[in-house]
């Protein structure tokens, strides 16, 4: 991790995020003095991108800027989005997608164990103020997943010792493992954070529907085989390898 970019503590080394949402703004004419109706922004856009062996689709709240950080490092993939007006160097909330290539072939790895391993790494950063709330197993289309919320009252490895809580959705794909994470920072505290289950369930709902689709040979963006009706699409090219 670079010294400038401040990655959520929960994230393992994975990779990719590329593209920006273009929004058009209309200017009202001087005369006549009739306001041009503004089109309300959708609450979210559907993000679809090829990550290793599958297309990964989820809903990105429109309050997040889709162009933040991306990187692919061998079998690891990461993509990050922060709130509009924030940067990956200074952020209060971040949504991250990760991929771990080929891990699904390991019979000893389950969605729960994958999430637990990430939580263990989180705990190392705040052994005295660590909190966890499992939401349990989930089914995301045909894929098995596990959801949990982890938190630190005070991250000892950070310069400002800030607090951080994160929703982790760990998913076993057809060949790879994926996570979708929503992290939020807070002021430093000597106490364990109180995990508000209703708040994080609501945020999980905002990420849905979460789906994993086969990559159709020759199919280009916007990946119609994986597009659901009623969603505004935001697609990303294949990850760099």
TAJO-V434190 format. One record per residue. N is the residue number from 1. RES is the residue in one letter. PHI is phi in whole degrees, 0 to 359 (NA if undefined). PSI is psi in degrees with one decimal (none if undefined). BURIAL is # if it has 9 or more other ideal C-beta (glycine too) atoms within 8 Angstrom, else .. Layout:
# TAJO-V434190
n = [N;N]
res = [RES;RES]
phi = [PHI;PHI]
psi = [PSI;PSI]
burial = [BURIAL;BURIAL]
This chain:
# TAJO-V434190
n = [1;2;3;4;5;6;7;8;9;10;11;12;13;14;15;16;17;18;19;20;21;22;23;24;25;26;27;28;29;30;31;32;33;34;35;36;37;38;39;40;41;42;43;44;45;46;47;48;49;50;51;52;53;54;55;56;57;58;59;60;61;62;63;64;65;66;67;68;69;70;71;72;73;74;75;76;77;78;79;80;81;82;83;84;85;86;87;88;89;90;91;92;93;94;95;96;97;98;99;100;101;102;103;104;105;106;107;108;109;110;111;112;113;114;115;116;117;118;119;120;121;122;123;124;125;126;127;128;129;130;131;132;133;134;135;136;137;138;139;140;141;142;143;144;145;146;147;148;149;150;151;152;153;154;155;156;157;158;159;160;161;162;163;164;165;166;167;168;169;170;171;172;173;174;175;176;177;178;179;180;181;182;183;184;185;186;187;188;189;190;191;192;193;194;195;196;197;198;199;200;201;202;203;204;205;206;207;208;209;210;211;212;213;214;215;216;217;218;219;220;221;222;223;224;225;226;227;228;229;230;231;232;233;234;235;236;237;238;239;240;241]
res = [X;X;X;X;X;X;X;X;X;X;X;X;X;X;X;X;X;X;X;X;X;X;X;X;X;X;X;X;X;X;X;X;X;X;X;X;X;X;X;X;X;X;X;X;X;X;X;X;X;X;X;X;X;X;X;X;X;X;X;X;X;X;X;X;X;X;X;X;X;X;X;X;X;X;X;X;X;X;X;X;X;X;X;X;X;X;X;X;X;X;X;X;X;X;X;X;X;X;X;X;X;X;X;X;X;X;X;X;X;X;X;X;X;X;X;X;X;X;X;X;X;X;X;X;X;X;X;X;X;X;X;X;X;X;X;X;X;X;X;X;X;X;X;X;X;X;X;X;X;X;X;X;X;X;X;X;X;X;X;X;X;X;X;X;X;X;X;X;X;X;X;X;X;X;X;X;X;X;X;X;X;X;X;X;X;X;X;X;X;X;X;X;X;X;X;X;X;X;X;X;X;X;X;X;X;X;X;X;X;X;X;X;X;X;X;X;X;X;X;X;X;X;X;X;X;X;X;X;X;X;X;X;X;X;X;X;X;X;X;X;X]
phi = [NA;286;287;276;279;252;285;304;297;285;283;275;285;222;194;122;201;212;118;221;276;262;243;264;242;261;256;292;292;294;221;289;277;244;292;281;301;264;278;294;291;294;296;200;239;272;261;230;209;285;234;55;270;217;276;251;234;204;263;254;306;290;284;261;275;285;253;227;205;214;196;239;227;60;275;243;224;214;219;233;226;242;300;302;94;253;230;288;275;216;220;249;222;214;250;234;243;230;222;234;290;77;290;296;284;276;293;276;259;237;305;293;293;294;293;297;295;290;297;296;294;297;297;299;279;207;302;265;233;275;223;216;224;286;264;101;287;222;245;246;66;267;258;272;218;216;238;210;240;238;209;233;286;208;275;294;275;269;295;261;56;290;267;203;232;217;274;240;247;260;227;270;274;293;224;236;252;228;225;237;232;232;253;222;264;212;299;299;215;278;255;292;290;277;277;277;301;297;298;281;294;296;292;299;298;291;276;276;284;255;222;231;245;295;276;274;305;83;282;253;305;265;54;301;294;246;272;263;287;86;238;280;265;221;248;232;290;301;291;288;234]
psi = [133.3;161.3;-24.0;-44.3;131.6;91.4;145.9;141.1;-25.7;-17.7;132.4;165.8;100.3;-159.2;149.7;132.9;123.3;139.4;162.6;146.1;128.0;125.0;132.9;136.6;131.6;141.1;130.3;139.0;155.1;-43.1;141.5;163.3;68.4;121.0;137.5;123.9;136.7;135.6;123.8;137.6;140.4;152.3;-23.6;165.0;150.0;122.0;127.9;126.9;143.5;123.2;104.7;-110.0;-5.5;162.6;130.9;125.6;132.4;172.4;128.5;115.6;140.4;-7.5;-10.0;140.7;125.0;-10.3;103.1;-66.2;142.9;147.0;140.5;130.1;92.0;-119.7;9.8;142.0;139.8;141.8;133.3;143.9;135.3;166.5;146.6;133.4;-10.2;171.0;168.2;-12.2;-28.0;102.9;157.8;-29.3;145.1;136.0;127.8;139.3;132.9;158.0;142.6;107.9;132.5;-0.9;-26.0;-19.5;-12.4;112.2;-15.9;-9.4;127.0;163.9;-39.0;-45.6;-32.5;-44.1;-38.9;-39.8;-35.7;-40.2;-36.2;-39.8;-36.4;-43.6;-32.6;-27.6;-14.7;63.0;-27.1;-14.1;28.4;139.6;148.3;142.5;103.5;136.2;-19.1;-172.1;146.1;159.6;121.4;92.5;-122.5;-0.5;143.9;139.9;173.6;137.3;136.7;159.3;130.2;152.7;154.1;129.7;-31.6;112.2;107.6;-25.5;-5.9;154.5;-38.7;2.7;38.1;163.6;159.9;137.0;143.0;137.8;130.6;123.1;106.5;132.2;134.8;113.0;-171.5;-31.7;-21.3;167.8;145.1;154.4;148.9;127.1;144.8;108.8;147.3;134.1;158.2;165.4;154.9;141.8;143.6;-4.2;158.7;140.0;142.8;116.7;114.2;100.0;-42.5;-40.2;-44.6;-26.5;-38.7;-40.3;-36.2;-42.0;-34.8;-22.6;-15.8;156.7;139.3;121.3;155.9;118.4;152.9;147.7;117.6;121.3;130.8;-8.1;132.1;171.9;140.8;30.5;65.3;-26.4;-18.8;4.3;131.8;155.3;146.1;12.0;139.0;129.4;144.1;110.8;157.1;145.3;172.6;148.2;151.1;140.5;none]
burial = [.;.;.;.;#;.;.;#;#;#;#;#;.;#;#;#;#;.;#;.;#;.;.;.;.;.;.;.;.;.;.;.;.;.;.;.;.;.;.;.;.;.;.;#;#;#;#;#;#;#;#;#;#;#;#;#;#;#;#;#;#;#;.;#;#;#;#;#;#;#;.;#;.;.;.;#;#;#;#;#;#;#;#;.;.;#;.;#;.;.;#;.;#;#;#;#;#;#;#;#;#;.;#;#;.;.;.;.;#;#;#;#;#;#;#;.;.;#;#;.;#;#;#;.;#;#;.;.;#;#;#;#;#;.;#;.;.;#;.;#;.;.;#;#;#;#;#;#;#;#;#;#;#;#;#;.;.;#;.;.;.;#;#;#;#;#;#;#;#;#;#;#;#;#;#;#;#;#;#;#;#;#;#;#;#;#;.;#;#;.;.;.;#;.;#;.;#;.;.;#;#;.;#;#;.;#;#;.;.;#;#;#;#;.;#;.;.;.;.;.;.;.;#;.;#;#;#;.;.;.;#;.;#;#;#;#;.;.;#;.;.]
